[in-house]
Amino acid sequence: MMPFKNITTRSSSPCSIPSLFISLSILTILPLSLFFFHSSSTPNPQIKNLQTSSNSIKVYIPDLPRSLNYGLLEKYWSLNQDSRIGSEVDNEIRKTHVLKSARKFLPYPENPIIKQYSAEYWILGDLMTPESLKIGSFAKRVFSVEEADVIFVPFFATLSAEMQLIVNKGVFRKKEGNEDYERQRMVVDFLKKTEAWKRSGGRDHVFVITDPVAMWHVKAEVAPAVLLVVDFGGWYKLDSKASNDSSSSDMIHHTQVSLLKDVIVPYTHLLPRLPLSENQKRETLLYFKGAKHRHRVSIINFFQKEKKLWDLLINEPRIVMEEGFPNATGKEQSIKGMRTSEFCLHPAGDTPTSCRLFDAIQSLCIPVIVSDNIELPFEGMVDYSEFSVFVAVSDALQPSWLVNHLRSYSDEQKDTFRRNMARVQPIFEYENGQPGGIGPISPDGAINYIWKKVHQKLPMIKEAIIREKRKPPGVSVPLRCHCT
């Protein structure tokens, strides 16, 4: 061994003092070295549990009844029709025989009211893809809870809520006669009986709750989990009647959502992607299309400000303000409007964000985000200031301020915005073009970015679980606000 070679001495006496001293030192140090080497090569099991792989996240899927996910699709397509705005395409699909011959891989509804929240469908589709077909997916499905970093709850919460709104809207906020409530209850009751939930208190469970009204009745019970939401607006909202009630008993508290544990995900865009190579000259300065009068009321009552903004801009030259709805005609109007405009207005409405933002990105129309406080997907991984204009509400509501501000951007600056936008277009794409979403996904798509964002939160999640375990029985810790 090399250490012993280095202590060879030329002294004539085999037991000379220097030689003996060095030999004794080596014999003393060697056991200590072996001890520390052994300690470092055999990690503490508790420390090992806190370590995570950087190239994948291990996901376990509980065996929920099929009626809570793909069975809901079967139920949706078995309806005679959906009478709501935007359902024309789905009603036409129902008349074909395609669904009968491919029931294993039913498509998600095309009705834009539902489709914009289809993240639940594409994420589960990726996890259900056989390992042999998974290419570039950051999430690795495991079949043992002990191996898993997180537990993904395979509940189509948005579709469940929307089904109830189609069948019987009148009981949506009630419990009796509400099938959506029954499904929510079934999910939570099932999970709470599992050892995985008992072990973590649900903190390592992942729920997709993109529709602001999804899982409305059980939000408090799933609040400790990792929530995939499009923004936090739905967690603070009251309906119009409750907003006049000072008790605010139905309002979700700030302690129930947090950027520390939850993940902001994109809406599913409704307009097709425009490649940078196909971009043409844009004659309109600013474009907006949406509902002028809101059917919901937020606690900050922002729709009044949006109406004022509408009135300020409606008569300005090179500005197009259209009132429209999510149907086939409205879609064609939006495609034309966004592709021929330099900027697309994105004010907060019913919720702080909308799929309009992601339609603008796919259309290479520079988003103008009018908001003082907004949550956006993949912050820290995506720099929105490189392709978006952010405007304070107070500035936007000053006469002529917004128009003059947008006119101050040079053609070179706007071209740079669009080049940067073209680079991030794939990041906000869920669809993989596969039946049922089962098949390879884009490595640079929304699903992988979501799982990478969840992966970033694992150390905090595991720390919270350990902290909860060491809490003495019967002790309650005050809820704290971790909003940012």
C-alpha positions in Angstrom: 0.0 0.0 0.0 1.2 3.5 -0.9 1.2 4.9 2.7 3.6 2.2 3.9 6.0 2.8 1.0 6.3 6.4 2.0 7.6 5.5 5.5 10.5 3.3 4.4 13.7 4.4 6.2 17.4 3.9 5.5 18.3 3.7 9.2 20.5 0.8 10.1 18.4 0.1 13.1 15.0 -1.5 12.3 13.7 0.0 15.5 15.0 3.5 15.3 12.9 6.2 17.1 11.8 8.1 14.0 10.7 4.9 12.3 8.9 3.6 15.4 7.1 7.0 15.9 5.8 7.1 12.3 4.7 3.5 12.4 2.7 4.0 15.6 1.1 7.2 14.1 0.0 5.3 11.0 -1.5 2.5 13.1 -3.4 5.1 15.2 -4.7 7.1 12.2 -5.6 4.1 10.0 -8.6 2.8 12.0 -9.9 6.3 12.2 -9.6 6.7 8.5 -11.3 3.4 7.9 -14.1 4.5 10.3 -14.7 7.8 8.5 -14.5 6.2 5.1 -17.0 3.6 6.1 -19.3 6.3 7.5 -19.3 8.3 4.4 -19.8 5.3 2.1 -22.8 4.1 4.1 -25.3 7.0 4.4 -27.7 7.3 7.2 -31.1 5.9 6.1 -32.8 9.1 7.2 -30.4 11.3 5.2 -30.8 8.9 2.3 -34.6 9.6 2.3 -34.0 13.3 1.8 -31.8 12.7 -1.3 -33.5 12.9 -4.7 -32.4 12.0 -8.2 -31.9 15.0 -10.4 -32.8 13.3 -13.7 -36.3 12.0 -12.8 -39.1 12.1 -10.3 -40.6 8.8 -9.1 -44.4 8.8 -9.1 -46.8 6.3 -7.6 -50.5 6.2 -8.8 -53.1 5.0 -6.3 -55.6 2.5 -7.6 -58.6 4.8 -7.7 -61.8 3.5 -9.5 -61.8 4.1 -13.2 -65.1 6.0 -12.8 -63.0 8.9 -11.3 -60.9 9.4 -14.4 -61.3 7.7 -17.8 -64.8 6.6 -16.8 -65.8 10.2 -16.6 -64.8 10.6 -20.2 -67.0 7.7 -21.1 -69.8 9.4 -19.2 -69.2 12.7 -20.9 -69.3 11.2 -24.4 -72.3 9.1 -23.7 -74.4 12.3 -23.1 -76.8 13.1 -25.8 -75.4 16.6 -26.0 -73.9 19.5 -24.1 -76.1 22.6 -24.5 -73.5 25.1 -23.3 -71.6 27.6 -25.5 -68.7 26.1 -27.3 -70.0 22.5 -27.3 -70.8 22.4 -31.0 -67.6 20.5 -31.8 -68.2 17.9 -29.1 -71.9 17.4 -30.2 -70.6 16.7 -33.7 -68.1 14.2 -32.4 -70.9 12.4 -30.6 -72.7 11.7 -33.9 -69.7 9.8 -35.3 -68.8 6.2 -34.7 -65.2 7.0 -33.9 -65.8 6.9 -30.1 -67.5 3.5 -30.3 -64.5 1.9 -32.0 -61.9 3.5 -29.8 -63.4 3.6 -26.3 -60.0 2.6 -24.8 -58.5 6.0 -25.8 -61.3 8.5 -25.6 -60.4 12.1 -26.5 -60.7 14.9 -24.0 -63.6 17.3 -24.7 -63.0 20.0 -27.3 -65.4 22.4 -25.7 -63.0 25.3 -24.8 -64.6 25.7 -21.4 -63.3 22.3 -20.5 -60.4 21.9 -22.8 -58.5 24.8 -21.3 -58.2 22.7 -18.1 -57.1 19.5 -19.8 -53.7 19.2 -17.9 -55.2 16.3 -15.8 -55.7 14.2 -19.0 -52.2 14.7 -20.5 -50.3 14.2 -17.2 -52.1 11.0 -16.4 -51.6 9.8 -20.0 -47.9 10.3 -19.7 -47.8 8.3 -16.4 -49.9 5.5 -18.0 -47.5 5.2 -20.9 -45.6 1.8 -20.8 -41.9 2.3 -19.9 -40.9 0.9 -23.3 -42.6 3.8 -25.0 -41.6 6.6 -22.6 -39.0 8.8 -24.3 -37.6 11.9 -22.5 -40.2 11.9 -19.7 -39.0 13.3 -16.4 -41.6 11.4 -14.5 -40.9 7.7 -13.8 -43.8 5.6 -12.7 -43.1 3.2 -9.8 -45.4 0.6 -8.4 -44.4 0.7 -4.8 -45.2 3.6 -2.5 -41.9 3.2 -0.7 -40.0 4.0 -3.9 -42.1 7.0 -4.7 -41.1 10.7 -4.4 -44.7 11.7 -4.8 -48.2 10.1 -5.1 -50.2 11.4 -8.1 -54.0 11.3 -7.6 -55.6 10.2 -10.9 -58.8 12.2 -10.5 -60.2 14.2 -13.4 -61.4 17.0 -11.0 -62.2 19.5 -13.7 -64.2 17.0 -15.8 -66.0 16.0 -12.7 -67.0 19.5 -11.9 -67.9 20.3 -15.5 -70.1 17.2 -15.8 -72.1 18.4 -12.8 -72.5 21.8 -14.3 -73.9 20.2 -17.5 -76.2 17.7 -15.8 -77.5 19.8 -12.9 -75.9 23.2 -12.3 -78.4 24.0 -9.5 -76.9 21.7 -6.9 -73.2 22.4 -7.7 -72.5 24.2 -4.4 -74.7 21.8 -2.4 -73.9 18.3 -1.3 -77.2 16.6 -1.6 -77.8 15.3 -5.1 -74.4 16.5 -6.2 -72.5 13.8 -8.1 -69.4 15.9 -8.2 -69.4 16.2 -4.4 -69.9 12.4 -4.1 -66.8 11.9 -6.4 -64.7 14.4 -4.4 -65.7 12.6 -1.2 -64.9 9.2 -2.7 -61.4 10.4 -3.7 -60.5 11.9 -0.3 -62.0 9.1 1.7 -60.1 6.5 -0.3 -56.8 8.3 0.1 -57.2 8.9 3.8 -57.4 5.2 4.4 -54.1 4.5 2.8 -50.8 4.2 4.7 -49.2 6.7 2.3 -51.6 9.4 3.3 -51.4 8.6 7.0 -47.6 8.7 6.8 -47.4 12.1 5.2 -50.7 13.7 5.9 -51.2 14.0 2.2 -48.2 16.4 1.8 -46.5 14.2 -0.9 -49.8 13.8 -2.9 -50.3 15.7 -6.1 -53.7 16.9 -7.2 -54.5 18.5 -10.5 -57.0 21.3 -9.7 -56.8 23.6 -12.7 -60.5 24.6 -12.9 -61.2 27.2 -10.2 -64.4 25.4 -9.2 -62.8 21.9 -9.1 -62.8 20.1 -5.7 -64.6 23.0 -4.2 -66.1 21.0 -1.3 -62.9 19.4 -0.1 -60.3 22.1 -0.7 -59.5 22.4 3.0 -58.9 18.6 3.3 -56.5 18.5 0.3 -54.8 21.8 1.2 -51.6 20.2 2.6 -51.0 18.4 -0.7 -49.1 19.6 -3.8 -51.7 21.4 -5.9 -51.3 21.9 -9.6 -53.3 25.1 -10.2 -53.4 27.7 -13.0 -53.3 30.4 -10.4 -54.5 31.0 -6.8 -57.5 33.1 -7.8 -60.0 30.2 -7.4 -58.8 29.7 -3.8 -59.6 33.2 -2.7 -62.9 33.7 -4.6 -66.4 34.1 -3.3 -69.5 33.9 -5.5 -71.5 37.1 -6.0 -73.9 36.4 -3.1 -71.1 35.5 -0.6 -69.1 38.6 -1.6 -71.8 40.7 0.1 -71.6 38.6 3.2 -69.0 39.9 5.7 -68.6 36.4 7.3 -66.5 35.1 4.4 -67.0 31.6 5.7 -66.5 30.1 2.3 -63.3 31.9 1.5 -60.1 29.8 1.3 -57.4 31.1 3.6 -53.9 32.1 2.5 -52.5 29.2 4.6 -54.0 26.7 2.2 -52.0 27.6 -0.9 -48.4 28.5 -1.3 -45.8 29.0 -3.9 -43.5 27.0 -1.7 -45.5 23.7 -2.1 -47.9 24.3 -5.0 -47.1 24.5 -8.7 -48.6 27.0 -11.1 -49.3 25.3 -14.5 -50.3 26.6 -17.9 -53.8 26.6 -19.2 -54.1 24.4 -22.3 -53.9 26.8 -25.2 -56.9 26.8 -27.6 -55.3 28.4 -30.7 -52.7 26.6 -33.0 -49.1 27.5 -32.8 -47.7 30.0 -35.3 -44.0 29.3 -36.2 -41.7 32.3 -36.3 -41.0 31.6 -39.9 -44.7 32.2 -40.8 -45.0 35.5 -38.9 -46.2 38.3 -41.1 -46.6 42.1 -40.7 -49.0 43.1 -38.0 -51.2 46.1 -38.6 -53.0 46.2 -35.3 -51.2 47.7 -32.2 -53.2 46.0 -29.5 -55.9 43.3 -29.5 -58.3 42.0 -26.9 -61.1 39.5 -27.2 -63.2 38.4 -24.2 -66.4 38.8 -22.3 -67.0 42.4 -21.2 -69.5 41.4 -18.5 -68.3 38.8 -16.1 -70.4 35.9 -14.8 -68.4 35.6 -11.6 -67.2 38.3 -9.2 -63.8 38.2 -7.6 -63.2 39.5 -4.1 -61.1 42.4 -5.5 -64.0 43.2 -8.0 -61.4 43.6 -10.8 -64.1 43.2 -13.5 -65.0 46.9 -12.9 -61.5 47.9 -13.6 -61.4 45.8 -16.8 -64.6 47.5 -17.9 -63.0 50.9 -17.4 -59.9 49.7 -19.3 -62.2 48.6 -22.1 -63.9 52.0 -22.2 -60.5 53.8 -22.3 -59.2 51.7 -25.3 -62.3 51.0 -27.4 -62.0 54.2 -29.6 -58.2 54.4 -29.9 -56.7 53.9 -33.4 -55.1 50.6 -34.3 -56.7 49.0 -31.3 -59.2 46.2 -31.6 -61.5 45.3 -28.7 -63.9 42.5 -29.4 -66.5 40.9 -27.2 -66.7 37.3 -27.9 -67.3 33.8 -26.6 -65.5 30.5 -26.8 -67.2 28.9 -29.8 -66.1 28.0 -33.3 -66.7 31.5 -34.7 -64.9 33.1 -31.7 -61.9 30.8 -32.3 -61.4 32.0 -35.9 -61.8 35.6 -34.8 -59.1 35.1 -32.1 -56.7 33.4 -34.5 -57.0 36.3 -37.0 -56.9 39.0 -34.3 -53.9 37.7 -32.4 -51.8 36.9 -35.5 -52.3 40.4 -37.0 -51.6 42.3 -33.8 -48.3 43.4 -32.2 -49.6 43.2 -28.6 -52.4 41.2 -26.9 -54.0 42.6 -23.8 -54.2 40.3 -20.8 -56.1 41.9 -17.9 -57.2 39.9 -14.9 -60.9 39.0 -15.0 -62.7 36.2 -13.2 -59.3 34.8 -12.2 -55.8 36.4 -12.4 -54.9 34.5 -15.5 -56.7 32.9 -18.4 -55.9 30.7 -21.4 -55.8 33.9 -23.5 -52.2 34.5 -22.3 -51.1 31.1 -23.7 -53.0 31.6 -26.9 -51.2 34.9 -27.4 -47.8 33.2 -26.9 -48.7 30.5 -29.5 -49.8 33.4 -31.8 -46.5 35.3 -31.2 -48.6 38.3 -30.0 -46.7 40.0 -27.3 -48.7 39.7 -24.0 -49.5 42.9 -22.1 -50.1 41.7 -18.6 -52.1 44.2 -16.5 -51.7 43.0 -13.0 -50.1 44.0 -9.7 -49.9 40.5 -8.4 -50.0 37.5 -10.7 -48.7 33.9 -10.5 -47.3 32.5 -13.7 -46.2 29.0 -14.7 -42.5 27.9 -14.4 -41.2 31.1 -12.9 -37.5 30.7 -12.3 -37.3 28.4 -15.4 -38.9 31.0 -17.7 -38.3 34.7 -17.7 -41.5 36.3 -18.9 -40.0 39.8 -19.1 -38.1 38.6 -22.1 -41.3 38.3 -24.2 -44.0 40.1 -22.2 -44.9 43.6 -21.1 -46.0 44.0 -17.5 -48.1 47.0 -16.5 -49.4 48.2 -13.2 -53.2 48.5 -12.9 -52.9 52.2 -11.8 -50.9 53.0 -14.9 -53.2 51.1 -17.3 -56.2 53.0 -16.0 -54.7 56.4 -16.8 -56.1 57.8 -20.1 -53.8 57.3 -23.0 -51.0 55.9 -20.8 -51.1 52.3 -22.1 -51.3 53.3 -25.7 -48.4 55.7 -25.5 -46.3 53.1 -23.6 -46.9 50.4 -26.3 -46.1 52.8 -29.1 -42.7 53.5 -27.5 -41.4 50.0 -28.3 -39.3 49.9 -31.4 -39.6 47.3 -34.2 -36.3 45.8 -33.1 -37.6 45.4 -29.5 -40.8 43.8 -30.7 -38.9 41.4 -33.0 -36.7 40.4 -30.0 -39.8 39.7 -27.9 -41.2 37.5 -30.7 -37.9 35.6 -31.1 -37.9 34.9 -27.4 -41.5 33.9 -27.5 -40.9 31.4 -30.2 -38.3 29.7 -28.1 -40.8 29.1 -25.2 -43.8 28.1 -27.2 -43.1 24.4 -26.8 -42.9 24.8 -23.0 -46.6 25.5 -22.8 -47.7 22.6 -25.0 -49.4 19.6 -23.3 -50.7 17.5 -26.3 -48.5 14.8 -27.7 -50.8 13.7 -30.6 -51.2 10.2 -29.1 -54.6 8.6 -28.6 -55.6 9.1 -25.0 -52.3 10.9 -24.4 -50.6 7.5 -24.1 -47.2 7.7 -25.7 -44.0 9.7 -25.9 -44.1 13.4 -24.8 -41.9 16.3 -25.8 -38.9 16.6 -23.4 -39.3 20.4 -23.5 -43.1 20.4 -23.1 -45.4 21.4 -20.3 -45.6 18.0 -18.6 -41.9 17.7 -18.0 -41.7 21.3 -16.8 -44.5 20.6 -14.3 -42.7 17.5 -12.9 -39.4 19.4 -12.8 -41.1 22.1 -10.8 -42.6 19.5 -8.4 -39.1 17.9 -8.1 -37.7 21.3 -6.9 -40.1 21.2 -4.0 -39.3 17.7 -2.7 -36.8 18.7 0.0 -39.3 21.1 1.5 -42.1 18.5 1.3 -40.0 15.9 3.0 -38.9 18.3 5.6 -42.5 19.1 6.4 -43.4 15.4 6.7 -40.5 14.9 9.2 -41.4 18.0 11.2 -45.0 16.7 11.5 -43.8 13.3 12.7 -41.9 14.6 15.7 -44.7 16.8 16.9 -46.0 15.6 20.3 -49.5 14.0 20.3 -52.3 16.5 20.8 -50.2 19.6 19.9 -51.6 21.8 17.2 -49.2 24.2 15.4 -50.7 27.5 14.2 -51.2 27.8 10.4 -48.8 30.2 8.9 -48.9 32.1 5.6 -46.2 31.1 3.2 -47.6 33.0 0.2 -44.3 33.6 -1.6 
